[in-house]
């Protein structure tokens, strides 16, 4: 398995520091592997194995660990008597009741350098945030980017001749780490199994959902309409066709559960003139397109939506805060902010003709500030125009071109 350098480099500055390292992300996206890679790094730097405690609470031998007394007893039983610095790695901690109290106690007593992971976006909400304000750093972990996907492929076959074929494989089956060793025809059932496990453990069970069929319908609707402007009323109307009556409140609750499980991401719209966030109408993107293949299926006609989803995922992995831009009657696909940097991006599958060029470039031309503006497409020849840069999507992803 490749080293997840993007995330390791984010964590390293905080190693051996008095701050809890919290890794969050969808189940099976590679958090456990990153913990193991951190452990290996410690060993390479001279830390003795007896001073490293790694507990994966998803393993069968730890199924009975449900409260902090049991967890504390387990940790103490594995703690060496030496006076050296000790390192504690707790994987998938979210199901241990009141775990945040135990972690806070360890931090206060300076017993361990602490690393934890969880598969819920709300891991750092409520009590934990109160206990640990200013004493933790969250690192969000995602499935493989296209760049990491290519790194994995290069390990197996050093010379890549056709990036286009690999891009279309990634476009359809995504980058969940555990699927990469399989041939394409074997990936769909594996993705289906992963997705069903996530839905059961992190959505249905956690939120005590009784109407699983309704959850399934809402998720399928979202996956069919990736990158489309969305409102809860649109789902209400869609379900009415099947004689299902439901409130917008229930729909928003289900959407929040899917977000909390890190399966989907909501992207808000921003009025670029009024400089305010617009409520109720937003877009949703799936964390990995393999789940779309597993639940909704692949449709070549939706390739523009899928490509837009890949670009969104790439941008948030690069650390951008992303919104959809509304500029008068025009829409900007992505308004990206990081620190004091701001970038505008339009995404198109192919710039077929003059009408397509006008549709993609015109909204950016109308914005008169000096921030960088880009159009990304699959076209291989440069279509830069009037100060707006054009980038080929595959080059942007595989070469990690800076914006």
N, C-alpha and C positions, 0 to 999 in steps of 0.2 A: 504493500500500500504506500502511496506517495505521502510525503510530509505535507501537512496542511500549513504551509509557511505563512499564509495570510493571517491565520489565527494565532499561530505560535508567536509570531512577531508582535501581535497585539498584547499577548499575555506576558511575554518575557520581561518587560520593564517593571512588572509588578511582582515577579517571583521573589520570594524571601522577604517581602514587604508586609507590613502590618495592615493588610487589606484583603478582604475575601474576593477571590476570583470566581465569578459566577458565569457559567456557560449555559446559555439557553438556546433552544432550537427544537425543531420537530424531531420526534422519535426516529432513530436510525439514520440521522444525517451525518454522524461521524463524531459526536461528542466524546464517546468512550475511547475512540481511537486517538483523539487529541490528548486526552488524559494520559493514555499509555505513552504517547510520544513525549509528553512532558516528563513522565517518570524516567524514560530512557535518557532524556537530556540531563536530569539530575544525577543519574548514575554516571554518565560520561563526565560530569563535573566533580565527581568524587564523593557524592552522597552515598552512604552505605544503604543497602537494601533494607536493613533492619529499622532504618529511620523513615521509611516510606510506607504509608498505609493506604492501600487502594481497595475500596469496597464498592462493588457494583450491586446495588440493591435490587436489580432486576434478575440476578442469579437465583436459582432455586434454593440454594442453601441459606439465602437471606430472606426468604418469603415471610418468615415469622417476625421479622423486625418491623414493628408497626408503631412504636413509640420511642421517645427519646431516652428513656431508662434502658431499654433493650439495646438501642444503638450505642449509647455511651458505654455500656458494659462490653459490647463487642469491640469498640474502638480501644478501650483500656486494655482488653485482653491481647491486643495486637501491638501495643505501644512498648517499645524497648525501654530499658532502664537507663540508657546512656544519657549524658547531658547534652548531646548534640542536638542541633535544630531538627525538628521532626516535621514531616510533610503529610498532610491528610487530604486524600482525594475521595469524595463521596459522589458516586455516580447515580443519577436518577433518584434524587432525594425527596421528590415532591410528595410521595405517599406516606412518609413518616410523620406522624402527627406532632406538631409543634417543633419541628426540626430547627426552626429559626432560633428558638431559645437556646438550644444546645450549641449551635454554631456561634451565637453571640457570646455564650459563656466561655467557649474555647478562645475566642478572640480576646475577650477581656483578660483572661488569665495568660495570654501569650503562650499557649501550649503548642500550637501548630501553625504552620503556614498552610492556609486552607484553600481548597479548590472544590467547587461543587457544580453539578450539572442538573438540569431539569428540563422536562419536555412540555412546559407550560409557560406561556407568555406572562402569566400573572404570578409567576414564582416570586417576583420582587415587589408585589403589591401588598397593601394592607400592613399586617404586623411586621413583616420582615423589614419593610422600608422604615418603619418606626424604630425598630430595634437597631438597625444598622445604617442609619443615615450618614452618608459620607464615609462609610467604612467598607464599601464594596465597589467593585467595578464589574459591570455586566458586559460580556462579549457575546454577541449573537452569532450563532453558528448556522450555516446553511448547507444544503446539499452541494455537490461539486458544481463549480462554475464550468463554462466551456474550456477555459484555460486549464483547470485542474483535470477535467475529463481528458484533454489531449495529453497532459503529463502522464496520466495512467496508461493511455494507449501507447505512448512512446516507451514505457517500461516493457510492454508486451511485444511491441514491434517498433524498433527504433526509427525506422524511416516511414514517414507518413506521406503518401503520394497524393491523396485526394481529401482535402479538408472539407470540401462541399458534402461528400457522402457522410463524413463523420458529423458535420453540423446537422444534417437532416436526421441522423440517428439520435443525436442529443435533443433535437427539436421534438422528436416523438416520444422518446423514452426517458429523457431527463438525465439527472446525475446523482441519483441516490447511490451511495457508495456500494451497498451490498448487491446491486444489480449489475455492476460493471463487468464482472468476470463471465457473465452469461452471454450467449448469442442473442440476437435481437428477438427471435421467435420465442425464447424462453423468458424474456423479461416481463411480459404482461402479467402472467399469473403470479410472479413474485411481487410485482408492484401492487397487484390487487390484494395479495395477502398482507403486505405492509400497510396499505391504506385501511383495510378492514380492521387491523389491529389498532391503528391510531384512532380510528373512529370509535371503536368500542372502549378502549382504555381511557382515552383523553377527552372524549366528547360525551358518549352515551353514559358510561359508568360514572364519570366524574360529575356530570351535571344531572344525573338521574333522569335521563330522557326516556319517556315511555313510547312516544310516537317515532320510532326509528324510520319508518317509511317516509314520514314528512321530512325528516333530516336528509334522507337520501334524495328526495325530490328537490329540495332547496340547493343541495350541493351540486346536483346535476345541472340545475338551471344556471348556477354561477359558472360552472366549467364550460357550459355551452356559450356563455356570454362574456367570456374573459375579455377585459379591455373595453367593454361597452359601458356607457353611462347607465347607472343602476339606481333604482329606488325600491323600497320595500313594496310600494304599490304595484310595481311591475310584476313581482312574484305573486301578490294577491290575485291579480288579474289572470296570471298564468295558471294558478291552481284552481281558479273558479271554473276553468274549462273542464276540469276533472271533478267538478262538484265538491271541491274542498274549500271550506270557509275557514279563514284564519286571520288573526289580527296582525297589523304591522308590528306591534310590540313583540309578539311571539317570533316573528321573522327576525327582528333585530336581535333577540336573545339567541336564536340559533346561529346567526352570523357571528355574534360575539364568541360563542362556544368554539366555532371553527377557527376564529382568529386566535383564541387563547391556546388552542392545540397547535398553533403555528402552521396550520395547513393553508390558510389564505391570508392575504394582506390587503387591507383597505387603503385606498389612495384617495385623499380628499382633493376637491377642486379649489383653486385659489383665484380670486379676482385680481388680476395683475394691475388693474387701474386703482381699484379701491383698497388693494392690499389687505384683503380679508379672506378668511376661509369660508366657503359656501357649504352650508349644511344640507344633508338629506340626499343629495345626488352625488354619487362617487363612483369609483371603479374598483374592481377586485381582481387580484392576480393570484395564481396558485404558486406555492413555494417551490414546486418542482413539476415540470410538465409531464413527467411520468405518471403522476396521479390522474391527470386528465386522460391519458391513454387508458389507464386502468378502469376509470369510472364512466367516462363519457365516450371514449374512443377517439380515434384519430380521423380528422377530416381535412383533406388537402385544401379545401375551399377556405378553411379557417387559418391558413398559414400566416396571414398578416397579424392576426390576434396572437398566435403562438410566438411569433418573433418579437412582438411588442412585450409579451410576458418575459421573454428571456432578457431583453434589454432592461426592463424594470428590475429583475432579480440581480442583474450585474451591477446596476447602479447602487442598490442598497448594500450589496456586498462590498462595494468600494467605499461605503461610508456616507453616501449622500442621503439627505432628507429629500424625499421626492413628492411633489404634488402635480396635479394636472392644472395647466394654466388656461384661464379664460381671459381673452383679450378682446373686448367688445363682442362681436358675433363669432370670433375665431377661437379655435382651441389649439393649445400647445400640448403635445403628448406628455412631455415631462419637463417640469421646472425643478432643477436639481441644486441643492444648497449644501455646502460643507464649509464650516467656519465662515470666512468672509467671501467665499467663492460662490458664484451663481452662474448656472449654465442652462441654456434652453435646448431642448432636443425634440426633433420630429423623427418618427420611425415609419418607414415605408418598405414594403416587400420589394417592389421594383418600381423605378421611376419610368413608367411605360411611355408616357407621351407628354406633351406640353401641358395638358390639363392636370396631370398628376404632379408635374413639377410646380405648377402654380399653386396647387392645393397644399403642398408640403412647404414650399419656400415662402409664400406670401404672408402667412401669419408671423413668421420670424422677421421678415422685412419690415413689417408694420411696427415692431417693437424697436424703439429708437434709443434704448440704452446701449452701453458699450460692453455688456457681458457677452461671452462667447456663445455662438449659436451654431447648431449642427443639424444636418439631415443625415440619418443613417439608413442605408438600404443595401440590398444584395448586389447592386450594380458594381461591376469591377472597374469601370472607368470613372475618373473624377468628375463630379457634377457640381463642384463648388461654384457659388454665384453670389455676387453682390455682398461680399464679406461673410457669407454663410458657408461654413466648411461642410463638405460632403465626405463621409467615411463609409467604406465597405464594412458591413456588419461582421463578417467573419474575421477580417483583419483587426477590427476594434476589439473583438473578444479574445482572439488567440494571441495577439501581440500586446494586449493590455495597454492600448493607446490611451495616453492621458488626455483628458478634456481640458 
